[in-house]
Amino acid sequence: MFYFFRRGVEKIRCEVRTDSDGRGYELVVDRPGAMVRVEHFGEPPELNRRWSEIERTLLREGWTGPQLRA
């Protein structure tokens, strides 16, 4: 699942996906001008808590979204 946030002409791409072995999850955050960050989670509740933190932070920083892309 992809989510996009925008601020002016800049865009942040976030992706939630299963990890390569299919036993956990990854949260990918691709910010403009920064390295892509990948965080790993074993259980959905951990992933959901972290995603909520990131979403709140982006909104506080003035980003609009998320715009969902499946």
mmCIF file of the N, C-alpha and C atoms, coordinates in Angstrom:
data_MODEL
# 
_entry.id   MODEL 
# 
loop_
_atom_site.group_PDB 
_atom_site.id 
_atom_site.type_symbol 
_atom_site.label_atom_id 
_atom_site.label_alt_id 
_atom_site.label_comp_id 
_atom_site.label_asym_id 
_atom_site.label_entity_id 
_atom_site.label_seq_id 
_atom_site.pdbx_PDB_ins_code 
_atom_site.Cartn_x 
_atom_site.Cartn_y 
_atom_site.Cartn_z 
_atom_site.occupancy 
_atom_site.B_iso_or_equiv 
_atom_site.pdbx_formal_charge 
_atom_site.auth_seq_id 
_atom_site.auth_comp_id 
_atom_site.auth_asym_id 
_atom_site.auth_atom_id 
_atom_site.pdbx_PDB_model_num 
ATOM 1   N N  . MET A 1 1  ? 0.846  -1.151  0.000  1.00 0.00 ? 1  MET A N  1 
ATOM 2   C CA . MET A 1 1  ? 0.000  0.000   0.000  1.00 0.00 ? 1  MET A CA 1 
ATOM 3   C C  . MET A 1 1  ? 0.906  1.232   0.000  1.00 0.00 ? 1  MET A C  1 
ATOM 4   N N  . PHE A 1 2  ? 0.634  2.176   -0.870 1.00 0.00 ? 2  PHE A N  1 
ATOM 5   C CA . PHE A 1 2  ? 1.391  3.417   -0.970 1.00 0.00 ? 2  PHE A CA 1 
ATOM 6   C C  . PHE A 1 2  ? 0.548  4.582   -0.465 1.00 0.00 ? 2  PHE A C  1 
ATOM 7   N N  . TYR A 1 3  ? 1.216  5.507   0.219  1.00 0.00 ? 3  TYR A N  1 
ATOM 8   C CA . TYR A 1 3  ? 0.582  6.738   0.681  1.00 0.00 ? 3  TYR A CA 1 
ATOM 9   C C  . TYR A 1 3  ? 1.489  7.892   0.270  1.00 0.00 ? 3  TYR A C  1 
ATOM 10  N N  . PHE A 1 4  ? 0.891  8.977   -0.189 1.00 0.00 ? 4  PHE A N  1 
ATOM 11  C CA . PHE A 1 4  ? 1.654  10.144  -0.606 1.00 0.00 ? 4  PHE A CA 1 
ATOM 12  C C  . PHE A 1 4  ? 1.216  11.360  0.193  1.00 0.00 ? 4  PHE A C  1 
ATOM 13  N N  . PHE A 1 5  ? 2.201  12.159  0.581  1.00 0.00 ? 5  PHE A N  1 
ATOM 14  C CA . PHE A 1 5  ? 1.966  13.437  1.242  1.00 0.00 ? 5  PHE A CA 1 
ATOM 15  C C  . PHE A 1 5  ? 2.597  14.513  0.374  1.00 0.00 ? 5  PHE A C  1 
ATOM 16  N N  . ARG A 1 6  ? 1.969  15.683  0.344  1.00 0.00 ? 6  ARG A N  1 
ATOM 17  C CA . ARG A 1 6  ? 2.489  16.797  -0.463 1.00 0.00 ? 6  ARG A CA 1 
ATOM 18  C C  . ARG A 1 6  ? 2.608  18.060  0.390  1.00 0.00 ? 6  ARG A C  1 
ATOM 19  N N  . ARG A 1 7  ? 3.607  18.846  0.019  1.00 0.00 ? 7  ARG A N  1 
ATOM 20  C CA . ARG A 1 7  ? 3.795  20.184  0.597  1.00 0.00 ? 7  ARG A CA 1 
ATOM 21  C C  . ARG A 1 7  ? 4.424  21.018  -0.505 1.00 0.00 ? 7  ARG A C  1 
ATOM 22  N N  . GLY A 1 8  ? 3.624  21.903  -1.082 1.00 0.00 ? 8  GLY A N  1 
ATOM 23  C CA . GLY A 1 8  ? 4.096  22.652  -2.248 1.00 0.00 ? 8  GLY A CA 1 
ATOM 24  C C  . GLY A 1 8  ? 4.340  21.681  -3.394 1.00 0.00 ? 8  GLY A C  1 
ATOM 25  N N  . VAL A 1 9  ? 5.536  21.730  -3.971 1.00 0.00 ? 9  VAL A N  1 
ATOM 26  C CA . VAL A 1 9  ? 5.873  20.830  -5.080 1.00 0.00 ? 9  VAL A CA 1 
ATOM 27  C C  . VAL A 1 9  ? 6.554  19.552  -4.594 1.00 0.00 ? 9  VAL A C  1 
ATOM 28  N N  . GLU A 1 10 ? 6.855  19.479  -3.303 1.00 0.00 ? 10 GLU A N  1 
ATOM 29  C CA . GLU A 1 10 ? 7.532  18.304  -2.754 1.00 0.00 ? 10 GLU A CA 1 
ATOM 30  C C  . GLU A 1 10 ? 6.535  17.184  -2.457 1.00 0.00 ? 10 GLU A C  1 
ATOM 31  N N  . LYS A 1 11 ? 7.051  15.971  -2.496 1.00 0.00 ? 11 LYS A N  1 
ATOM 32  C CA . LYS A 1 11 ? 6.214  14.804  -2.249 1.00 0.00 ? 11 LYS A CA 1 
ATOM 33  C C  . LYS A 1 11 ? 6.985  13.814  -1.369 1.00 0.00 ? 11 LYS A C  1 
ATOM 34  N N  . ILE A 1 12 ? 6.280  13.192  -0.436 1.00 0.00 ? 12 ILE A N  1 
ATOM 35  C CA . ILE A 1 12 ? 6.823  12.099  0.369  1.00 0.00 ? 12 ILE A CA 1 
ATOM 36  C C  . ILE A 1 12 ? 6.035  10.848  0.010  1.00 0.00 ? 12 ILE A C  1 
ATOM 37  N N  . ARG A 1 13 ? 6.770  9.775   -0.234 1.00 0.00 ? 13 ARG A N  1 
ATOM 38  C CA . ARG A 1 13 ? 6.132  8.489   -0.523 1.00 0.00 ? 13 ARG A CA 1 
ATOM 39  C C  . ARG A 1 13 ? 6.342  7.570   0.669  1.00 0.00 ? 13 ARG A C  1 
ATOM 40  N N  . CYS A 1 14 ? 5.258  6.979   1.143  1.00 0.00 ? 14 CYS A N  1 
ATOM 41  C CA . CYS A 1 14 ? 5.323  5.996   2.222  1.00 0.00 ? 14 CYS A CA 1 
ATOM 42  C C  . CYS A 1 14 ? 4.729  4.703   1.686  1.00 0.00 ? 14 CYS A C  1 
ATOM 43  N N  . GLU A 1 15 ? 5.355  3.600   2.069  1.00 0.00 ? 15 GLU A N  1 
ATOM 44  C CA . GLU A 1 15 ? 4.864  2.300   1.627  1.00 0.00 ? 15 GLU A CA 1 
ATOM 45  C C  . GLU A 1 15 ? 4.806  1.356   2.813  1.00 0.00 ? 15 GLU A C  1 
ATOM 46  N N  . VAL A 1 16 ? 3.731  0.618   2.913  1.00 0.00 ? 16 VAL A N  1 
ATOM 47  C CA . VAL A 1 16 ? 3.586  -0.440  3.906  1.00 0.00 ? 16 VAL A CA 1 
ATOM 48  C C  . VAL A 1 16 ? 3.529  -1.744  3.121  1.00 0.00 ? 16 VAL A C  1 
ATOM 49  N N  . ARG A 1 17 ? 4.429  -2.681  3.475  1.00 0.00 ? 17 ARG A N  1 
ATOM 50  C CA . ARG A 1 17 ? 4.498  -3.935  2.729  1.00 0.00 ? 17 ARG A CA 1 
ATOM 51  C C  . ARG A 1 17 ? 4.957  -5.075  3.624  1.00 0.00 ? 17 ARG A C  1 
ATOM 52  N N  . THR A 1 18 ? 4.726  -6.294  3.175  1.00 0.00 ? 18 THR A N  1 
ATOM 53  C CA . THR A 1 18 ? 5.288  -7.429  3.902  1.00 0.00 ? 18 THR A CA 1 
ATOM 54  C C  . THR A 1 18 ? 6.778  -7.489  3.591  1.00 0.00 ? 18 THR A C  1 
ATOM 55  N N  . ASP A 1 19 ? 7.554  -8.010  4.536  1.00 0.00 ? 19 ASP A N  1 
ATOM 56  C CA . ASP A 1 19 ? 8.987  -8.115  4.288  1.00 0.00 ? 19 ASP A CA 1 
ATOM 57  C C  . ASP A 1 19 ? 9.266  -9.277  3.335  1.00 0.00 ? 19 ASP A C  1 
ATOM 58  N N  . SER A 1 20 ? 10.516 -9.421  2.926  1.00 0.00 ? 20 SER A N  1 
ATOM 59  C CA . SER A 1 20 ? 10.863 -10.386 1.881  1.00 0.00 ? 20 SER A CA 1 
ATOM 60  C C  . SER A 1 20 ? 10.585 -11.835 2.263  1.00 0.00 ? 20 SER A C  1 
ATOM 61  N N  . ASP A 1 21 ? 10.636 -12.168 3.549  1.00 0.00 ? 21 ASP A N  1 
ATOM 62  C CA . ASP A 1 21 ? 10.358 -13.555 3.938  1.00 0.00 ? 21 ASP A CA 1 
ATOM 63  C C  . ASP A 1 21 ? 8.889  -13.776 4.304  1.00 0.00 ? 21 ASP A C  1 
ATOM 64  N N  . GLY A 1 22 ? 8.075  -12.717 4.261  1.00 0.00 ? 22 GLY A N  1 
ATOM 65  C CA . GLY A 1 22 ? 6.645  -12.849 4.479  1.00 0.00 ? 22 GLY A CA 1 
ATOM 66  C C  . GLY A 1 22 ? 6.219  -13.037 5.924  1.00 0.00 ? 22 GLY A C  1 
ATOM 67  N N  . ARG A 1 23 ? 7.148  -12.855 6.863  1.00 0.00 ? 23 ARG A N  1 
ATOM 68  C CA . ARG A 1 23 ? 6.799  -13.059 8.272  1.00 0.00 ? 23 ARG A CA 1 
ATOM 69  C C  . ARG A 1 23 ? 6.665  -11.768 9.056  1.00 0.00 ? 23 ARG A C  1 
ATOM 70  N N  . GLY A 1 24 ? 6.943  -10.660 8.439  1.00 0.00 ? 24 GLY A N  1 
ATOM 71  C CA . GLY A 1 24 ? 6.856  -9.370  9.122  1.00 0.00 ? 24 GLY A CA 1 
ATOM 72  C C  . GLY A 1 24 ? 6.444  -8.295  8.131  1.00 0.00 ? 24 GLY A C  1 
ATOM 73  N N  . TYR A 1 25 ? 6.693  -7.058  8.529  1.00 0.00 ? 25 TYR A N  1 
ATOM 74  C CA . TYR A 1 25 ? 6.258  -5.921  7.725  1.00 0.00 ? 25 TYR A CA 1 
ATOM 75  C C  . TYR A 1 25 ? 7.373  -4.885  7.644  1.00 0.00 ? 25 TYR A C  1 
ATOM 76  N N  . GLU A 1 26 ? 7.313  -4.089  6.593  1.00 0.00 ? 26 GLU A N  1 
ATOM 77  C CA . GLU A 1 26 ? 8.235  -2.977  6.432  1.00 0.00 ? 26 GLU A CA 1 
ATOM 78  C C  . GLU A 1 26 ? 7.442  -1.697  6.208  1.00 0.00 ? 26 GLU A C  1 
ATOM 79  N N  . LEU A 1 27 ? 7.963  -0.618  6.757  1.00 0.00 ? 27 LEU A N  1 
ATOM 80  C CA . LEU A 1 27 ? 7.419  0.711   6.537  1.00 0.00 ? 27 LEU A CA 1 
ATOM 81  C C  . LEU A 1 27 ? 8.534  1.516   5.884  1.00 0.00 ? 27 LEU A C  1 
ATOM 82  N N  . VAL A 1 28 ? 8.296  1.950   4.649  1.00 0.00 ? 28 VAL A N  1 
ATOM 83  C CA . VAL A 1 28 ? 9.286  2.672   3.859  1.00 0.00 ? 28 VAL A CA 1 
ATOM 84  C C  . VAL A 1 28 ? 8.857  4.127   3.779  1.00 0.00 ? 28 VAL A C  1 
ATOM 85  N N  . VAL A 1 29 ? 9.780  5.045   4.099  1.00 0.00 ? 29 VAL A N  1 
ATOM 86  C CA . VAL A 1 29 ? 9.496  6.482   4.004  1.00 0.00 ? 29 VAL A CA 1 
ATOM 87  C C  . VAL A 1 29 ? 10.569 7.097   3.111  1.00 0.00 ? 29 VAL A C  1 
ATOM 88  N N  . ASP A 1 30 ? 10.136 7.686   2.003  1.00 0.00 ? 30 ASP A N  1 
ATOM 89  C CA . ASP A 1 30 ? 11.029 8.307   1.024  1.00 0.00 ? 30 ASP A CA 1 
ATOM 90  C C  . ASP A 1 30 ? 10.751 9.804   1.016  1.00 0.00 ? 30 ASP A C  1 
ATOM 91  N N  . ARG A 1 31 ? 11.618 10.563  1.706  1.00 0.00 ? 31 ARG A N  1 
ATOM 92  C CA . ARG A 1 31 ? 11.481 12.023  1.794  1.00 0.00 ? 31 ARG A CA 1 
ATOM 93  C C  . ARG A 1 31 ? 12.347 12.691  0.746  1.00 0.00 ? 31 ARG A C  1 
ATOM 94  N N  . PRO A 1 32 ? 11.941 13.859  0.236  1.00 0.00 ? 32 PRO A N  1 
ATOM 95  C CA . PRO A 1 32 ? 12.770 14.572  -0.739 1.00 0.00 ? 32 PRO A CA 1 
ATOM 96  C C  . PRO A 1 32 ? 14.112 14.962  -0.116 1.00 0.00 ? 32 PRO A C  1 
ATOM 97  N N  . GLY A 1 33 ? 15.178 14.723  -0.854 1.00 0.00 ? 33 GLY A N  1 
ATOM 98  C CA . GLY A 1 33 ? 16.512 15.119  -0.402 1.00 0.00 ? 33 GLY A CA 1 
ATOM 99  C C  . GLY A 1 33 ? 17.066 14.290  0.740  1.00 0.00 ? 33 GLY A C  1 
ATOM 100 N N  . ALA A 1 34 ? 16.473 13.155  1.038  1.00 0.00 ? 34 ALA A N  1 
ATOM 101 C CA . ALA A 1 34 ? 16.941 12.324  2.156  1.00 0.00 ? 34 ALA A CA 1 
ATOM 102 C C  . ALA A 1 34 ? 17.048 10.871  1.682  1.00 0.00 ? 34 ALA A C  1 
ATOM 103 N N  . MET A 1 35 ? 17.771 10.097  2.464  1.00 0.00 ? 35 MET A N  1 
ATOM 104 C CA . MET A 1 35 ? 17.848 8.673   2.171  1.00 0.00 ? 35 MET A CA 1 
ATOM 105 C C  . MET A 1 35 ? 16.498 8.018   2.465  1.00 0.00 ? 35 MET A C  1 
ATOM 106 N N  . VAL A 1 36 ? 16.196 6.986   1.728  1.00 0.00 ? 36 VAL A N  1 
ATOM 107 C CA . VAL A 1 36 ? 14.978 6.217   1.986  1.00 0.00 ? 36 VAL A CA 1 
ATOM 108 C C  . VAL A 1 36 ? 15.172 5.459   3.293  1.00 0.00 ? 36 VAL A C  1 
ATOM 109 N N  . ARG A 1 37 ? 14.184 5.552   4.178  1.00 0.00 ? 37 ARG A N  1 
ATOM 110 C CA . ARG A 1 37 ? 14.254 4.858   5.473  1.00 0.00 ? 37 ARG A CA 1 
ATOM 111 C C  . ARG A 1 37 ? 13.303 3.675   5.466  1.00 0.00 ? 37 ARG A C  1 
ATOM 112 N N  . VAL A 1 38 ? 13.811 2.519   5.885  1.00 0.00 ? 38 VAL A N  1 
ATOM 113 C CA . VAL A 1 38 ? 12.999 1.305   5.970  1.00 0.00 ? 38 VAL A CA 1 
ATOM 114 C C  . VAL A 1 38 ? 13.026 0.832   7.413  1.00 0.00 ? 38 VAL A C  1 
ATOM 115 N N  . GLU A 1 39 ? 11.839 0.688   8.005  1.00 0.00 ? 39 GLU A N  1 
ATOM 116 C CA . GLU A 1 39 ? 11.704 0.178   9.370  1.00 0.00 ? 39 GLU A CA 1 
ATOM 117 C C  . GLU A 1 39 ? 11.015 -1.177  9.309  1.00 0.00 ? 39 GLU A C  1 
ATOM 118 N N  . HIS A 1 40 ? 11.432 -2.087  10.180 1.00 0.00 ? 40 HIS A N  1 
ATOM 119 C CA . HIS A 1 40 ? 10.917 -3.453  10.179 1.00 0.00 ? 40 HIS A CA 1 
ATOM 120 C C  . HIS A 1 40 ? 10.069 -3.710  11.425 1.00 0.00 ? 40 HIS A C  1 
ATOM 121 N N  . PHE A 1 41 ? 8.973  -4.456  11.237 1.00 0.00 ? 41 PHE A N  1 
ATOM 122 C CA . PHE A 1 41 ? 8.047  -4.753  12.329 1.00 0.00 ? 41 PHE A CA 1 
ATOM 123 C C  . PHE A 1 41 ? 7.627  -6.209  12.252 1.00 0.00 ? 41 PHE A C  1 
ATOM 124 N N  . GLY A 1 42 ? 7.466  -6.835  13.408 1.00 0.00 ? 42 GLY A N  1 
ATOM 125 C CA . GLY A 1 42 ? 7.043  -8.220  13.462 1.00 0.00 ? 42 GLY A CA 1 
ATOM 126 C C  . GLY A 1 42 ? 5.547  -8.391  13.489 1.00 0.00 ? 42 GLY A C  1 
ATOM 127 N N  . GLU A 1 43 ? 4.848  -7.438  14.077 1.00 0.00 ? 43 GLU A N  1 
ATOM 128 C CA . GLU A 1 43 ? 3.399  -7.563  14.269 1.00 0.00 ? 43 GLU A CA 1 
ATOM 129 C C  . GLU A 1 43 ? 2.667  -6.311  13.786 1.00 0.00 ? 43 GLU A C  1 
ATOM 130 N N  . PRO A 1 44 ? 1.437  -6.472  13.286 1.00 0.00 ? 44 PRO A N  1 
ATOM 131 C CA . PRO A 1 44 ? 0.669  -5.320  12.805 1.00 0.00 ? 44 PRO A CA 1 
ATOM 132 C C  . PRO A 1 44 ? 0.468  -4.203  13.838 1.00 0.00 ? 44 PRO A C  1 
ATOM 133 N N  . PRO A 1 45 ? 0.216  -4.506  15.136 1.00 0.00 ? 45 PRO A N  1 
ATOM 134 C CA . PRO A 1 45 ? 0.027  -3.388  16.071 1.00 0.00 ? 45 PRO A CA 1 
ATOM 135 C C  . PRO A 1 45 ? 1.253  -2.472  16.173 1.00 0.00 ? 45 PRO A C  1 
ATOM 136 N N  . GLU A 1 46 ? 2.458  -3.048  16.111 1.00 0.00 ? 46 GLU A N  1 
ATOM 137 C CA . GLU A 1 46 ? 3.683  -2.233  16.141 1.00 0.00 ? 46 GLU A CA 1 
ATOM 138 C C  . GLU A 1 46 ? 3.737  -1.330  14.912 1.00 0.00 ? 46 GLU A C  1 
ATOM 139 N N  . LEU A 1 47 ? 3.465  -1.915  13.756 1.00 0.00 ? 47 LEU A N  1 
ATOM 140 C CA . LEU A 1 47 ? 3.460  -1.159  12.510 1.00 0.00 ? 47 LEU A CA 1 
ATOM 141 C C  . LEU A 1 47 ? 2.423  -0.052  12.556 1.00 0.00 ? 47 LEU A C  1 
ATOM 142 N N  . ASN A 1 48 ? 1.222  -0.341  13.013 1.00 0.00 ? 48 ASN A N  1 
ATOM 143 C CA . ASN A 1 48 ? 0.158  0.665   13.079 1.00 0.00 ? 48 ASN A CA 1 
ATOM 144 C C  . ASN A 1 48 ? 0.508  1.822   14.006 1.00 0.00 ? 48 ASN A C  1 
ATOM 145 N N  . ARG A 1 49 ? 1.119  1.523   15.148 1.00 0.00 ? 49 ARG A N  1 
ATOM 146 C CA . ARG A 1 49 ? 1.531  2.605   16.072 1.00 0.00 ? 49 ARG A CA 1 
ATOM 147 C C  . ARG A 1 49 ? 2.556  3.521   15.416 1.00 0.00 ? 49 ARG A C  1 
ATOM 148 N N  . ARG A 1 50 ? 3.537  2.912   14.755 1.00 0.00 ? 50 ARG A N  1 
ATOM 149 C CA . ARG A 1 50 ? 4.586  3.712   14.120 1.00 0.00 ? 50 ARG A CA 1 
ATOM 150 C C  . ARG A 1 50 ? 4.022  4.528   12.960 1.00 0.00 ? 50 ARG A C  1 
ATOM 151 N N  . TRP A 1 51 ? 3.145  3.922   12.172 1.00 0.00 ? 51 TRP A N  1 
ATOM 152 C CA . TRP A 1 51 ? 2.537  4.653   11.060 1.00 0.00 ? 51 TRP A CA 1 
ATOM 153 C C  . TRP A 1 51 ? 1.759  5.861   11.577 1.00 0.00 ? 51 TRP A C  1 
ATOM 154 N N  . SER A 1 52 ? 1.028  5.701   12.653 1.00 0.00 ? 52 SER A N  1 
ATOM 155 C CA . SER A 1 52 ? 0.274  6.816   13.240 1.00 0.00 ? 52 SER A CA 1 
ATOM 156 C C  . SER A 1 52 ? 1.207  7.929   13.683 1.00 0.00 ? 52 SER A C  1 
ATOM 157 N N  . GLU A 1 53 ? 2.347  7.578   14.277 1.00 0.00 ? 53 GLU A N  1 
ATOM 158 C CA . GLU A 1 53 ? 3.336  8.587   14.688 1.00 0.00 ? 53 GLU A CA 1 
ATOM 159 C C  . GLU A 1 53 ? 3.849  9.368   13.481 1.00 0.00 ? 53 GLU A C  1 
ATOM 160 N N  . ILE A 1 54 ? 4.210  8.664   12.433 1.00 0.00 ? 54 ILE A N  1 
ATOM 161 C CA . ILE A 1 54 ? 4.739  9.314   11.231 1.00 0.00 ? 54 ILE A CA 1 
ATOM 162 C C  . ILE A 1 54 ? 3.688  10.218  10.608 1.00 0.00 ? 54 ILE A C  1 
ATOM 163 N N  . GLU A 1 55 ? 2.466  9.734   10.496 1.00 0.00 ? 55 GLU A N  1 
ATOM 164 C CA . GLU A 1 55 ? 1.393  10.538  9.906  1.00 0.00 ? 55 GLU A CA 1 
ATOM 165 C C  . GLU A 1 55 ? 1.158  11.818  10.701 1.00 0.00 ? 55 GLU A C  1 
ATOM 166 N N  . ARG A 1 56 ? 1.101  11.715  12.025 1.00 0.00 ? 56 ARG A N  1 
ATOM 167 C CA . ARG A 1 56 ? 0.910  12.917  12.868 1.00 0.00 ? 56 ARG A CA 1 
ATOM 168 C C  . ARG A 1 56 ? 2.062  13.909  12.685 1.00 0.00 ? 56 ARG A C  1 
ATOM 169 N N  . THR A 1 57 ? 3.279  13.403  12.627 1.00 0.00 ? 57 THR A N  1 
ATOM 170 C CA . THR A 1 57 ? 4.446  14.277  12.450 1.00 0.00 ? 57 THR A CA 1 
ATOM 171 C C  . THR A 1 57 ? 4.382  14.999  11.117 1.00 0.00 ? 57 THR A C  1 
ATOM 172 N N  . LEU A 1 58 ? 4.071  14.291  10.053 1.00 0.00 ? 58 LEU A N  1 
ATOM 173 C CA . LEU A 1 58 ? 4.002  14.921  8.737  1.00 0.00 ? 58 LEU A CA 1 
ATOM 174 C C  . LEU A 1 58 ? 2.925  15.998  8.691  1.00 0.00 ? 58 LEU A C  1 
ATOM 175 N N  . LEU A 1 59 ? 1.773  15.730  9.271  1.00 0.00 ? 59 LEU A N  1 
ATOM 176 C CA . LEU A 1 59 ? 0.702  16.722  9.287  1.00 0.00 ? 59 LEU A CA 1 
ATOM 177 C C  . LEU A 1 59 ? 1.110  17.958  10.087 1.00 0.00 ? 59 LEU A C  1 
ATOM 178 N N  . ARG A 1 60 ? 1.808  17.749  11.210 1.00 0.00 ? 60 ARG A N  1 
ATOM 179 C CA . ARG A 1 60 ? 2.299  18.891  12.006 1.00 0.00 ? 60 ARG A CA 1 
ATOM 180 C C  . ARG A 1 60 ? 3.320  19.715  11.224 1.00 0.00 ? 60 ARG A C  1 
ATOM 181 N N  . GLU A 1 61 ? 4.096  19.049  10.356 1.00 0.00 ? 61 GLU A N  1 
ATOM 182 C CA . GLU A 1 61 ? 5.104  19.739  9.552  1.00 0.00 ? 61 GLU A CA 1 
ATOM 183 C C  . GLU A 1 61 ? 4.510  20.444  8.335  1.00 0.00 ? 61 GLU A C  1 
ATOM 184 N N  . GLY A 1 62 ? 3.189  20.358  8.167  1.00 0.00 ? 62 GLY A N  1 
ATOM 185 C CA . GLY A 1 62 ? 2.527  21.069  7.073  1.00 0.00 ? 62 GLY A CA 1 
ATOM 186 C C  . GLY A 1 62 ? 2.311  20.256  5.811  1.00 0.00 ? 62 GLY A C  1 
ATOM 187 N N  . TRP A 1 63 ? 2.566  18.968  5.873  1.00 0.00 ? 63 TRP A N  1 
ATOM 188 C CA . TRP A 1 63 ? 2.305  18.108  4.715  1.00 0.00 ? 63 TRP A CA 1 
ATOM 189 C C  . TRP A 1 63 ? 0.813  17.807  4.664  1.00 0.00 ? 63 TRP A C  1 
ATOM 190 N N  . THR A 1 64 ? 0.267  17.675  3.454  1.00 0.00 ? 64 THR A N  1 
ATOM 191 C CA . THR A 1 64 ? -1.129 17.282  3.297  1.00 0.00 ? 64 THR A CA 1 
ATOM 192 C C  . THR A 1 64 ? -1.182 15.851  2.787  1.00 0.00 ? 64 THR A C  1 
ATOM 193 N N  . GLY A 1 65 ? -2.199 15.134  3.213  1.00 0.00 ? 65 GLY A N  1 
ATOM 194 C CA . GLY A 1 65 ? -2.341 13.736  2.818  1.00 0.00 ? 65 GLY A CA 1 
ATOM 195 C C  . GLY A 1 65 ? -2.891 12.982  3.987  1.00 0.00 ? 65 GLY A C  1 
ATOM 196 N N  . PRO A 1 66 ? -2.854 11.714  3.997  1.00 0.00 ? 66 PRO A N  1 
ATOM 197 C CA . PRO A 1 66 ? -2.251 10.917  2.922  1.00 0.00 ? 66 PRO A CA 1 
ATOM 198 C C  . PRO A 1 66 ? -3.220 10.716  1.775  1.00 0.00 ? 66 PRO A C  1 
ATOM 199 N N  . GLN A 1 67 ? -2.639 10.584  0.603  1.00 0.00 ? 67 GLN A N  1 
ATOM 200 C CA . GLN A 1 67 ? -3.394 10.220  -0.588 1.00 0.00 ? 67 GLN A CA 1 
ATOM 201 C C  . GLN A 1 67 ? -3.034 8.765   -0.849 1.00 0.00 ? 67 GLN A C  1 
ATOM 202 N N  . LEU A 1 68 ? -4.016 7.921   -0.855 1.00 0.00 ? 68 LEU A N  1 
ATOM 203 C CA . LEU A 1 68 ? -3.832 6.479   -0.939 1.00 0.00 ? 68 LEU A CA 1 
ATOM 204 C C  . LEU A 1 68 ? -3.683 6.020   -2.378 1.00 0.00 ? 68 LEU A C  1 
ATOM 205 N N  . ARG A 1 69 ? -2.714 5.135   -2.588 1.00 0.00 ? 69 ARG A N  1 
ATOM 206 C CA . ARG A 1 69 ? -2.544 4.471   -3.887 1.00 0.00 ? 69 ARG A CA 1 
ATOM 207 C C  . ARG A 1 69 ? -2.328 2.991   -3.605 1.00 0.00 ? 69 ARG A C  1 
ATOM 208 N N  . ALA A 1 70 ? -3.217 2.160   -4.082 1.00 0.00 ? 70 ALA A N  1 
ATOM 209 C CA . ALA A 1 70 ? -3.107 0.707   -3.869 1.00 0.00 ? 70 ALA A CA 1 
ATOM 210 C C  . ALA A 1 70 ? -2.220 0.068   -4.913 1.00 0.00 ? 70 ALA A C  1 
# 
